[in-house]
Each structure stands twice: as structure tokens, then as C-alpha cells.
Amino acid sequence: MPQQFTDTLQDIVGRLRAVRPGLPPSVARDFVNDRIRTCIDRRPIWSGLYKETVITIPAPYSDGSVALTQWSKVITGTDTVWPVRDAVDTIIMDGVTNTGLQTIVPATMDGITVETILYVDADGDPETVGVTAVNDVSFLAEFRKFHNPGCTITASSYVGRQLRLNYARPIYNIIAVHSPTELEIDTAWGMTTQPSQPYSIKKMYYTIAPDIKELVTVMDPLQGINLQTHVPMALLAMRDPQRSGIGSPMLVAEYMADANGNMQYEIWPSPQAERSLRVFYTAQWKKLTSPGDRLPYFLNPSLLFYGAAADSFMLKFSPEDSGFNPQASQKYEMMFERAFHDAVIADNSKMQQNFSWGYESSMVGGANWRMSHLDASDWG
């Protein structure tokens, strides 16, 4: 039975070097990856990029009370039981001997992802660091301090959640939990010292997936509805600047990148009980590095070859390089554009995405109209 395209990085690099002798394999790989990114940037909704995941919204926690000290990021709890190391609990065997971006091999990678913020060296000179890349045995993070061999690295499940005092106070992000009665927020408390305040820890912002390219739809099974997406943060701020709305979620607003560089989305209102949402999104294609890495199977490999060939003929290795050929580059660029158009048509044959339709007969216009005519009055 015929399959989707199964070409590998090695296949297309071989084709490139056949028409452009002397092209270094590493440069050829870069050109291929660049063209893949170009195709996905121009059309983020290729059928092969769709993924599904689940967002789990935890129940708020509000036991006890908190004390806040002016100009301090440290919050002290009374009668609180905040988890300290339930997400990550390991050590850095060799310590950290340099500052800046470092590759770290911990005793175990359990729980460490590109969304994790780690609390390092709790018993020494502690700091928080955001993880920017991971593999099976190591992670990449930027350190500001040195740490001795055997230093601890931990993470609480409360990291990445939000601390709320009341609707007249800002929202603070939790970046570390030091103990069951002490946590750290991202911005220092600037008002007068408060010895005892009621509070709530809840989850309001979500990364959804580190590889997200475009959010497609978010469905709430409990309500049996799709939440409104692509809501600008500025519009949500106009509708509910205090974030005082309560009840079942209605929409998903774009927020901002987290400390690790992952895009975040705000779910509004923030539910008062545990809930799960079903999410569809399109993803980035991973960078191709190994010869056997598969090209995007939903794209004709010739499309990527034409684009990478256009780039290669514009590269001049030396003044005498006879392979430098702007005319050939222009020809291949035109072939790339035609092939891109054909690839869109072929992909729509599998998964039609270019139609507009109205899905709510009681409202003016359809889905596309509503995306460009959003109004806060729609939200009840």
C-alpha cells in the first residue's frame, strides 16, 4: 500500500550535493531546516502538524494564611502544606562550575521538561533556573551562581501557578517552593508588610505544549462546548481587569512567554474546581539533525529540495566559486513557489481548511468574521 512521503534528511542532502558539488553537509542540513520552517510559518495548519493534548486544571489551594514583607519575594505561610519536591527531586552530581548557559547531567531526569523551573542548591547558595532544552540524560539551563557537587535540584507542582490575595491586588507567579511554609514569587511585594492575609493558589496560565505553533480549539467536556480562542489579552483586560470572573471557563486568551520561553495562554474564568480540557493544536516540526531523520511526510520532498537548492546557489565559498549561480537560484525559487502552491492544494485534499462557515445561527457572521470582530459584550 502506498505511504506518505518517507524521504529522510540524508536523501535530500544527497540530492542537494549532486546539483551543488562541494556544498558542506552541515550547510545543506541548515538549508533544509530553514525551508521547513518557512513552509510552516507561511501555513501553520498542515494536516500532519495536528496534535491533541489535555489541559488539567488543578483545584485552588487556600489553607492557612500568608505573611508578606515589603520588598521581599519570599512569602511565609501559616498552617500551610505546600509541596516542595513532588515534581522534581534529584541532585547535580558534578555541581555547577561555570555560570551562563550550561548542560547539566542530574542523577535522574524524572520530571524535568522544557517547562520546568528548578530550585537549585536549597542547602547552599540557592537560585531558580528555567530549563530551555532536554534530552534523555541532561538539560540546558542558564545559571547565575556556582554550586558544589551533590547540590539538590527540586521543583514543586505549585511552581508556575499563581498567588492571589484579593481582587484589589496584582497576580503573582510562583517560581519556587522552599518549604511547606515558604514560597517565592516572581515580583517583590511592594506594599506595606502584611502579617496575615487570606490567599489562594490557582492555575491561570498554561503553556499547553512546548512545540505549539497554533492553537486550534479547546473543548470543555463538562460543558460540552468549545471555548473561544485567539482572544487578545488587551481585550480580556478590558472585560475583567481584576480577573474576578468565576465559574466555568469561557475563553482562552494569549498571554506571554514563560521564563523558559514557552508561549502561555490564560483560561478565563479560572475554575474553582479540578477540570480537564481537550486541546487541538498544530506543532512545530523538530529540527532535523541525523541522516535518518524523516522529512515532514505531508510535504512533497521536492518542495524542500527546490528551496534549499535556491539557497545553495546563492552561497559563494570563494571568489572563484563556479557554483555561485544567481540565475539557477532564481529558477529554483520559482519552482519552490509553484511546489508550495501545489502542496497546499494536496494537503487540502486530505484536510480541507480553507473554507469559512458560520457555526452559530444566533450571531452575525461566522468563525472567521468573529475572530476579527471580537467584542467583550459577547462574554455574558
N, C-alpha and C positions, 0 to 999 in steps of 0.2 A: 504494500500500500504506500503511495507517495507520502512523504513527510513534508513538514515545513522546511525552510532553508536550514541546512545543517553545517554550513561553512564555518570554519574556525579562523582565529586570528592568523595562524600560520598560513592558511590558504590565501588570504587576501594580501598578506605581506609578500608572499611569493609572487603574486600577480603584479604587485607594485614594483618589485625589484626587477621583474622581467622587462617592464617598459621603461624603467628609470634605473639602469645599472649603476651601482655604486651607492645607492640610497641606503644609509645605515638602517638595520632592522629596528633600532630603538626609535629613530625618527619616523619610520613607516608606521610603527605602532601608535605613536603620538598622533599622526595624521588621521589614522582610522578612528581613534578615540575622539578626536576633535569633531570629525564628521558625524559620528553617532550622537554626540551632544548637540550638534547643530540641528540634526533631524528631530531630536526630542524637544529642543527648545522651540522650534518652529511649530511643532504639533505634539503637545504633551499627552494626547489621548489615543495613542496607538493601541490597538486591541491587545497586543502582547504585553503591555505595561500595566494592565489592570491587576490589582491585588485587593484582598479582603482582610480585614483585621477586626478586632473587638476592643473597644474602649471600656474599661471597667472604672466606674466612678465610685470611689470609696465613701462610706458614710462619714459625716463630720465627727470630730472628736472635740469634746468641750469639758472634760472632767477637771475639777480643781480651778485654780486661778493662776494668773501670771503677774510678775513684777517687772517693770520696765525702768531702766536707768537712763537718764538723759545722756545722749551722745554715745550710747553703747549699742552694739548689735546683739549682745547676749541677753536672752530672755530667761528668767528664772521662774520655774513652776512650783506651785504648792499643791500637794495631793494629785500630782500628775504621774502618768506611767507612759512616757514617750518611748517608743522603741529606739534602740541605739544602733544595733548591728544586725537587724533582721534581713537586710537586703544584701550587704557585703560584710564579710568578716574574715580577713586574711592578713598576711604580712608581706613586706618587701624584703626578701632575704638579703639582698646585697645593699640595701639602703639606696639613698639618692645622693650621688657625689657631684652632680652638676645642676645648675639651675637652667631655666628655659625649657624648651620642648624636649622631653625625654621619653625613650622607650623603656618601659618597666616590666619586668617579669615577676609577678607575685607568686606566692605559694600556690594559689588557685585563682582561676578566672571566674569562679562561680559568682553570678550576679552582676559582673562588670560588663556594661554595654556602653555604646556611644551616647547614651542618655544619662549616665551615672555621674554624680558629683561625689567625690570621695573626701572623707575626713582622714587626713594623714597624720600619723605620729601623735596620737592622743596623749601619750605619756611623756612626750618630749617637747618639741617646738612645733605645735600643730599648725596646719593650714588646710584649706579646702582647694581641691583641684578638679576641673572638669575634664572628663575623658573625651578625646576627639577622634580616636580610632582604636580598633581592637582586632586581634586575631585569636587563634586558639590558645596561645600561651602568653601573650603580652598585650599591653595597652599603651597608648600615646597620650601624654598629658603635659601641661606646662607647669613647672614647679618654680616657686619663688625662694625656697629655702632648701638647705641640705638636711638629710635625715640619716640616722645611723642604721646599720644593718639590723634587720629584725623589727623595724618600726611597723606599727599597725596601720592598716587601712580598713576603714569601716564605712558603711552607708546605712542610713535609716530609710525605711519606706516612707517616712514623713518628709524627706528631702524632696523638693520640687512641689510640695503642697504650699498652701497659702495660710498665713496667720491673719485672722480678722478679730478686731476688738469690738467695734460697733460701726454703724454706717457713717459716723462722722469722722472716722479715722481711715488713713490710707490702707491699702492691702500690701502686706509684706510677704516676700518669698522666703521659705525656709531653705537654707543652704547646708546646714549640718545639725545633727543632734548629738550633743556632747555626753549627755546622761539622761536618765528618765525624768530629770527635773531641770534640764538646761538645754536650750537650743540656740541656734544662731540664725539671724535674718540677714538679708542682703543689704539693707539700708539701716543706718543707725537711727534709733528712736530720738527724735529731735525735740520733743516737748518735755515738759517738766516730769520728774521722776514720779512713777505711779506704783505704789507698793502692792496693790492687789486689784486686779481687773478680771472680769469675766472675758472669755475669749472663745474662739472656735478655730480649729484647724480643718480646712477642707481643701479639696482639689478643684481648682477652677481652670487651670491651663494645662493643655495636653499636647505632646509632640506628635501623637498619632503613630508616626513611623519615621525613623531617621532618613529613609530613602524616598520620602514623599516628593512627588513632582507637582501633582494637582489633586486637591480634594474633590471627589466626585459627588458622593452622597453619604449622609449619616442618618441611619434609621433607628428609631426607638421602638423596640418590640413591645414594650409595655403599653405605650400609647397607640402603637400601630400607625405611626406617621414618619415621614421623612422630615428632618429638621431643615430649616432654611440655612443655606450655606453661602459663602462668599459675602458675608456681611462685613462692611468696613468697621474697624474699631472705633473710628470717629463717630459713626452713626450710632453705635451701641452706647457710646459715652453720652450722646445727646439724650438717648431714650432713658438710660438708667445710670447716671454718673456715679451714684453711690453703690451700685450693684446690690440694691436692696430687694430685687425681684426674687421670689421664692416659688417653689413648685416644680412641675415637670419641665425639662429643657425644651426650648422652642427653636433655638438657632445656634449656629456656630460662627463665631467672628474670628477674623485673622488677628493674631496678637503680635508677637515678635519672636525673634530667635532667643533660645535659652543660652546659658553660659557655655554650652558645648557647641553652639552654632546650629542647633536644630530648630526648625520652624515650629512655633506653638500656636494653638487655637484655643479660644475661650468658649466654653459651653455655657450658655445662659438660658434661663437662670440655673444656678448651681443647685442640683437636687439635695434634699435634706435626708436622703436615704440611699443605700447602695443601689446601683443600677448599671446595666450593661447596654452599650450601643453598638450596632453593627455598622461598619465603615467600609466604603469602597473608595479606593484612590488609585492614581497612576504613579508609577515609581520611576526613579532614575535607573538607567542601565549601569551595571557595575563597570568600573574601568577594566579594560582587557589588558592583561599583563603576560599571561602564559601562552605558549604556542597553541595549546588545545582549547583555550577559552572560546566559547561559542559566540558568534556574532548575533545581534538581535534577529531571532528567527522569523519575525514578521516583516523584515525588510529584505528586499532583493539585494544580495551582496554586491551586485554590480553598481548599485546606487552609491555605496560606501567606497567602492573602488574608484569610480569616476571622481568623487570629491577629493579623495586622498591623492589621486593622480594629479588633479589640478593643483593641489598644494605642492606636490613634489616638484613639478616642472617650474615653479616659481622660486625654488631654492637653488642658490648658486654657491657651490662649495669652494670655488676659487675663480679668479678672473678668467682662467682658461677652460672652465667647466662647460663642455659642449652640451651637457644635458639640460642646462638652463634654457627654457623654451616658453616664453610668454604666450605664443600663438597656440601651442599644444595645451597649455594651461587653460586658456580661454575655451578651447574646444571641449575639454573635459568638464569645465564648469557648466557649459551649456548642456552637456549630456547629463550632468548631475541634476540640473533643474528639471529636465524632462523626466528623468527617472524618479525624482521626488514626487512630481505630479502623478505619475503612474502608480507609485507606491501608495499614495493616499487613496486613489480610486480602488486599488486592490484591497486595501485594508478596510475600506467602507463596505466592500462586498461581504466581508466577514462580520463586520460590526458597524452598522450604519450610525454615524454620529453627527451628520451634517444637517439634519432636519431640525426645524423649530416646531414646537407644538404648545398648545395651551393645556394645562392639566387641572385647572380649577375654573369651572364654568362661572363661578360667582365673582371672579376677579377679572379686571381688564387685562388683556394681553396674555402672553404665555410665559414660559420659563425664562426665555432669553429677554423678553421685554421687562420682566420683573427684576432681573439682575441689574439692569441699567436704570430702573425707575423705583429703587427701593425707598420705602418711607417708613419712619418709625411708627406711624399710626397703624401699620399692619399688625403690630405685635400686641394687640389686645389692651 
